[in-house]
Amino acid sequence: MTGLLVITLAALFNSAALICLRLAGREIQWASPVLSVGLHGLLMLACGLLAYLMAFILTIRILANHDFGYAVPMFVGIQFVFSLLAARWVFNETINWVQVMGALLIALGVSLLAWKE
């Protein structure tokens, strides 16, 4: 697989993990003396951990095969864009024009980094 594809997959798995953990966090009864979580929450925790594991394995591969100065900014930039998309489409959060412009600038920066490679 190409470097950009592996980095994008790692960022996607990382975003999926964050989404699962946020959904799981909504299921946990934080106010009770003993934390309790339902089956759906446990499933989301398990999926989040699995997605983090996949992101971790891909990240090790990325760092072993690419320049740190290329791979890390690329991963972080793609991760930010995925997070913003998840905020809008998964959690129905309002996204303002400043966030959209920031995401577009990050996408431009990621494109410039990919062009170098």
N, C-alpha and C positions, 0 to 999 in steps of 0.2 A: 504494500500500500504506500501511497505517496505521503510525504510528511504532512501536508496540509490536511489530507483526509484523516490521518491518525489523530492529529491535533483537534480537528473538528469533532471526531468521535469521542475523544476524551472530554472535551468541553460539553458535549451533549450528554454523556453519562453523568458528568458532574452536575449539570443542570437538572437532570432527572432525579438524582439523589436529593438535591435541595428541595425539589418539588415534593417528593415523597416524604421527606422529613418534616416539611411544613404541614402537610396533610396529616401526618402522624401526630404532630404536636397539637393539632386542634382536637384530637381524640383523647389526649391524656387528661385525666382529672387532676389538675395541679393543686387544687384547693384541699383535697382530701388528705388526711394524715399519711396514708399510704398511696403512692402513685398507682393509679389504675388506668388500664387502657383496654379497649375492646379489641375484637378480632380484626376489624378493619385497620385499626391503629397499628396492631402488631404486624399486619401484612405490609402496611406502608413503611414501617421501620425496617422490615426485612428487605423490601425492594430497594429502599434507600441505601442500606448497607451493601447490597449486591451491586447497585449502580456505582457506589463509591469504590468498591473493589475493582470493578472494570475500569473506572477512570484512573485509579491508582496504577494498575498494570500498564495501561496505555501510556500514562505519564512517564513511567520508568522507561518504556521503550522510546518515547519521544526524547527524553533527556539524554539517553544513551547514544542516540543517532543524529542529533541536531545541535547546532550552536545554541547555547543557553540564551544569548541575546536575541535570537530569532524565536525560539520555541516558547519561552515564557510570555513575552508580550503578545504573541499570536494567540496562545491559549487564553490568557486573561481577557483580551479583546473580544474573542469569539464568545467566551463565557459571559461577558457583560451583555452582549447582544442577545444571547439565548435567555438570560435572566430577565431582561426587559420584555422580551416576547412572552415569556411565561407569566410575568406579572399581568400583562394585558389579557392574554388568551386563556390562561388557566385560572387565574385568581380574580379576573375581571376588575383589575385596578385601573384607575384613570392615569393615562400617560400624557404629560404635557409636552408642549413643543420644544422645551429646553432638553428634555430627555430624548426626544426623537432626534434633535439636531446632534446631541452628544453621541447617540448610537450611530448616526450616519458618519460622523467624524471618526469614530472608532472603526467602523467598517472600512472607511477610506484608508485609515492607518494599517489595518490588517491587510488590505489589498496591496498596499505599498510594500509591506513586509513579505507577502507572498510573491510579489514580482521580483524581489531580490533573490529569492530561492529559485 
